[in-house]
Amino acid sequence: MVTKVQHKKSQVIYAIKQMDKKRLKNSGMIEQITTEIKIMYSLNHENIVKLFNHFEDDTNVYLIIDYAPGVPRIYLKNLYI
């Protein structure tokens, strides 16, 4: 799931991508997601959605990324990173 959010202090709009840990584990994606998060932090290109931060709780991994209003939601939903 991808949700549009706004930072309270700066008013900057971001997207938060929420990924279910159980689903990631069942599909063998944990190691791939960890690697892709590391790669995403190092990338800086106008055509690549920027990863600003990430965090997790007991059930989900959350990625704080650029808000991309022109990108179809179905694409972001199916994109792991």
C-alpha positions, 0 to 999 in steps of 0.5 A: 500500500502507498499513502500520500503524507505531509510532514507537519513541520516542513509541509513537504509531501511524501509517499509512504510505502507499507510492506507486510513482513509476513508476505515478504518472508513467505515470498523469500523477499526479506534479503532482496528488500534489505539489499534494495533499501541499501541501494536506494539510499545511494541513488540520486537521479531525477528519474528514480524515486528517492528513498528518504528514510525507512522504519519498521514495526512488528508487522510492516516495513515502511519506506518514505519516498518521493511523492510521484503524482504522475506514477500510476498507483498500481505501479507503486503498489506492485513495486517492492522498492 
